[in-house]
Amino acid sequence: MVSTTVARDRPQEQPPSPAPAPKRRRSGSRETRAGYAFLLPWMLGFLGLTLGPMLASLYLSFTEYNLFTAPTWAGLDNYIELFRDDRWLQSVRVTVLYVFVSVPVKLAVALAVAMLLVRPRRGQGFYRAAFYAPSLLGTSVSVALVWRALFSDDAVVDQTLSAVGLRLGGWVGNPDFAPLLLILLAVWQFGAPMVIFLAGLKQVPKEFYEAAEVDGAGPWRRFLTITVPMISPVLFFNLLLETVNAFQAFTPAFVVSNGEGGPAGATLFYTLYLYQQGFTQFNMGYAAAMAWMLVLGAGLVALGLFRFSRFWVHYSGDDAR
């Protein structure tokens, strides 16, 4: 009875008051404003240096414009005239040949050298740097001049081949060998895709090769069933990047042919003919139409590569999905 009375008279404890809810950050907080401030230079550059000139060139492609008078609207005349222009069709053929020959050969050489350098050996760092050095030079004017000097008539290459009984003459002035000269120049600069292939090859587990070797698979079988599927994303990346870059090649053809695309139009790259129309003949509206046709063509090729990649590119986790 006493305990019941004491428990009844004891004051009941109050539940603890909830902690105040944290204040929501406003959308216009200091961090958000700082982020927009850092993005502003990029946005200004994108609008002023990329999107703006692209829209201007799209408009000019529908006009007649020679850089000295105001552009006049011409509709689709420039695009229709392209398919009547024999030199434009020739530049398309030369560029397509260059892209579809130089890119596969360049990637094949890059992958072969990467497979030789992926295994640890003495002087590995030196060899990697030596093979990568030509890519650092890029397709500059100086490199193209040296390349032209090497393959001119009675130059080093001609004299070397003549010493072994192959008298081919100068490659620069030969319409049969001039495109091959530019392809060799592109293949010579295989260092960048080689480094990317090296990174991909290092990610292939060695256990796969050991298991395949135990099962009796030879080197070629291991390459086709292990190496190619495992590095297929890297291979696709290099293929896409090199293809787009090859469509934009300009400096080698300009330097080797003195800006003319010769001999007999054998080195008339698409970009070189675009330059001739825009800055030599001052047909800027026609050149703008050519530029947009190049964008369309390269975009269609890239789209085709993406569509075709589903059949041979394998990503880790595809089986899990």
C-alpha positions in Angstrom: 0.0 0.0 0.0 2.8 2.4 0.9 4.8 1.5 -2.2 1.7 2.2 -4.4 1.2 5.6 -2.7 4.8 6.5 -3.2 4.8 5.5 -6.8 1.6 7.5 -7.3 3.0 10.7 -5.7 6.4 10.5 -7.6 6.4 13.0 -10.5 6.5 11.3 -13.9 9.5 11.8 -16.1 9.0 13.9 -19.2 10.1 12.3 -22.6 13.2 14.1 -24.1 12.4 16.8 -26.5 13.3 16.0 -30.1 16.4 17.5 -31.6 15.8 20.4 -33.9 15.7 19.4 -37.5 18.7 20.6 -39.6 18.0 23.5 -41.8 17.8 22.7 -45.5 20.3 24.2 -47.6 18.9 26.7 -50.0 19.4 26.0 -53.7 21.3 29.2 -54.0 23.9 28.2 -51.4 27.5 29.4 -51.5 28.7 26.0 -52.9 26.2 26.0 -55.7 27.1 29.6 -56.7 30.8 28.6 -56.6 30.1 25.6 -58.9 28.3 27.8 -61.4 31.1 30.3 -61.3 33.7 27.6 -62.1 31.5 26.4 -65.0 31.0 29.9 -66.4 34.3 30.1 -68.4 33.6 26.7 -70.0 30.1 27.7 -70.9 31.3 31.0 -72.4 34.0 29.2 -74.4 31.5 26.5 -75.6 28.9 29.1 -76.7 31.4 31.6 -78.2 34.0 29.2 -79.7 32.1 26.0 -80.5 28.3 26.3 -80.7 28.3 29.8 -82.1 30.7 29.2 -85.0 28.9 25.9 -85.8 25.6 27.6 -86.1 27.1 30.3 -88.2 28.7 27.8 -90.6 25.4 26.0 -90.8 23.7 29.2 -92.0 26.6 30.0 -94.4 26.3 26.5 -96.0 22.9 27.7 -97.4 24.3 30.9 -98.8 26.7 32.2 -101.4 29.5 33.9 -99.5 33.0 34.9 -100.6 34.3 36.7 -97.4 34.1 40.1 -99.1 30.4 40.7 -99.6 27.4 39.9 -97.6 26.1 36.3 -97.8 23.1 35.8 -100.1 20.6 32.9 -99.5 21.0 30.1 -101.9 19.0 27.3 -100.3 20.3 23.8 -101.1 22.3 24.8 -104.1 25.7 24.2 -102.4 24.7 20.7 -101.3 23.4 19.9 -104.8 26.5 21.2 -106.4 28.7 18.9 -104.3 27.4 15.8 -106.1 28.2 17.4 -109.4 31.7 18.4 -108.5 34.2 15.7 -109.7 37.0 17.0 -107.5 34.7 16.7 -104.4 33.9 13.1 -105.3 37.6 12.4 -105.8 38.4 13.9 -102.4 35.7 11.6 -100.9 37.3 8.5 -102.5 40.8 9.5 -101.4 39.7 10.2 -97.9 37.7 7.0 -97.6 40.6 4.9 -98.9 43.0 6.6 -96.4 40.7 6.0 -93.4 39.8 2.4 -94.1 43.4 1.4 -94.8 45.5 3.5 -92.4 43.3 3.0 -89.3 43.3 -0.9 -89.3 47.0 -1.1 -90.2 47.9 1.4 -87.5 45.9 -0.4 -84.8 47.3 -3.8 -85.9 50.9 -2.4 -85.5 50.0 -0.7 -82.2 48.5 -3.9 -80.8 51.5 -6.1 -82.0 54.0 -3.8 -80.4 52.0 -3.5 -77.2 51.9 -7.3 -76.9 55.7 -7.4 -77.2 56.2 -4.7 -74.5 53.6 -5.9 -72.0 55.9 -8.6 -70.6 58.6 -7.4 -68.2 62.0 -7.2 -69.8 65.2 -5.2 -69.6 65.0 -1.7 -71.1 61.2 -1.9 -71.2 60.7 1.8 -70.3 63.1 2.9 -73.0 61.4 0.9 -75.7 58.0 2.2 -74.6 59.2 5.8 -74.7 60.9 5.3 -78.1 57.8 3.8 -79.7 55.6 6.6 -78.2 57.9 9.5 -79.3 56.5 9.8 -82.8 53.0 10.4 -81.4 54.4 13.3 -79.3 55.5 15.0 -82.5 52.1 14.7 -84.1 51.3 15.4 -87.7 53.2 18.8 -87.6 54.5 20.7 -90.6 58.1 19.8 -89.7 57.4 16.1 -89.6 55.6 16.2 -92.9 58.5 18.1 -94.5 61.0 15.5 -93.3 58.8 12.7 -94.6 58.5 14.4 -97.9 62.3 14.9 -98.1 62.9 11.2 -97.3 60.5 10.0 -100.1 61.4 12.4 -102.8 63.1 11.4 -106.0 66.8 10.3 -105.4 66.3 10.7 -101.7 67.2 8.3 -98.9 64.3 5.9 -99.4 64.7 5.9 -103.2 68.5 5.3 -102.9 68.0 2.5 -100.4 65.5 0.6 -102.5 67.6 1.1 -105.6 70.5 -0.5 -103.8 68.5 -3.7 -103.5 67.1 -3.6 -107.1 63.8 -1.8 -106.5 63.9 1.3 -108.6 60.6 3.0 -107.8 61.5 6.6 -108.2 60.2 9.4 -105.9 57.0 8.5 -104.1 55.9 12.1 -103.8 55.4 12.6 -107.5 54.0 9.2 -108.2 50.2 8.9 -108.1 50.4 5.2 -107.2 52.7 5.7 -104.2 51.7 9.1 -102.9 48.7 7.8 -101.0 50.8 5.0 -99.6 53.3 7.6 -98.3 50.5 9.3 -96.3 49.3 6.0 -95.0 52.8 5.1 -93.8 53.1 8.4 -92.1 49.9 7.8 -90.2 50.9 4.2 -89.2 54.3 5.5 -88.1 52.6 7.4 -85.3 51.1 4.4 -83.6 52.4 5.4 -80.1 49.1 6.7 -78.6 46.9 3.6 -79.3 49.9 1.4 -78.3 49.9 3.0 -74.8 46.1 2.4 -74.5 46.5 -1.2 -75.6 49.2 -1.7 -73.0 46.8 -0.5 -70.3 44.2 -2.9 -71.5 46.5 -5.9 -71.8 47.7 -5.5 -68.2 44.1 -6.0 -67.1 43.8 -9.4 -68.6 44.2 -12.1 -65.8 47.2 -14.3 -66.3 45.2 -17.3 -65.0 43.2 -17.3 -68.3 46.3 -17.8 -70.4 47.6 -20.5 -68.0 44.4 -22.4 -68.1 44.2 -22.2 -71.9 47.8 -23.4 -72.2 47.1 -26.4 -70.0 44.1 -27.2 -72.3 46.5 -27.2 -75.2 45.6 -23.9 -76.8 48.3 -22.4 -79.0 49.4 -18.7 -79.1 47.0 -17.8 -82.0 44.1 -19.6 -80.3 44.8 -17.8 -77.0 45.0 -14.5 -78.8 41.6 -14.9 -80.5 39.7 -16.5 -77.6 41.2 -14.5 -74.6 43.1 -11.4 -75.6 40.7 -10.0 -78.2 37.5 -10.5 -76.2 39.1 -9.2 -73.0 40.5 -6.0 -74.6 37.6 -5.5 -77.0 36.4 -2.3 -75.2 39.9 -0.8 -75.5 40.1 -1.9 -79.1 36.7 -0.3 -79.9 37.8 3.0 -78.2 41.0 3.1 -80.3 39.1 2.3 -83.4 36.5 5.0 -82.9 39.1 7.6 -81.9 41.5 6.9 -84.8 38.7 6.8 -87.4 37.4 10.2 -86.4 40.9 11.6 -86.4 41.7 10.1 -89.8 38.7 11.9 -91.4 40.2 15.2 -90.2 43.7 14.6 -91.5 45.0 17.7 -93.3 48.6 18.7 -92.6 50.3 15.7 -94.3 48.4 16.0 -97.6 48.9 19.8 -97.6 52.6 19.7 -97.0 53.4 16.7 -99.2 51.4 18.1 -102.2 52.2 21.8 -101.6 48.5 22.4 -101.0 47.5 21.1 -104.4 46.4 17.5 -103.7 48.6 16.1 -106.4 49.9 14.2 -108.2 46.7 13.7 -110.3 44.6 14.3 -107.2 46.0 11.2 -105.4 46.5 13.1 -102.1 43.4 15.4 -102.4 42.1 14.8 -98.9 38.6 16.1 -98.1 39.9 18.7 -95.6 42.5 19.9 -98.2 39.8 20.4 -100.8 37.7 22.2 -98.2 40.6 24.5 -97.5 41.1 25.2 -101.2 37.4 26.1 -101.6 37.2 28.3 -98.5 40.6 30.1 -98.4 42.0 29.9 -101.9 38.9 30.3 -104.1 36.9 32.1 -101.3 33.8 30.0 -101.8 33.1 30.1 -98.1 29.4 29.0 -98.4 30.5 26.0 -100.5 33.2 25.2 -98.0 30.7 25.4 -95.1 28.5 22.9 -96.9 31.5 20.6 -97.4 32.2 20.9 -93.7 28.7 19.8 -92.7 28.8 16.9 -95.1 32.0 15.8 -93.4 30.3 16.0 -90.0 27.4 14.0 -91.4 29.7 11.3 -93.0 31.9 10.9 -89.9 28.9 10.8 -87.7 27.3 8.0 -89.8 30.5 6.0 -89.6 30.8 6.5 -85.9 27.1 5.4 -85.5 27.8 2.3 -87.6 30.7 1.4 -85.4 28.6 1.7 -82.3 25.8 -0.4 -83.8 28.3 -3.1 -84.9 30.2 -3.0 -81.6 27.3 -5.0 -79.9 28.4 -8.1 -81.8 32.1 -8.1 -80.8 32.7 -5.8 -77.8 32.4 -7.6 -74.5 32.3 -5.7 -71.2 32.8 -7.2 -67.8 29.4 -7.8 -66.2 27.6 -8.5 -69.5 27.0 -12.1 -68.4 25.7 -11.0 -65.0 23.1 -8.8 -66.7 
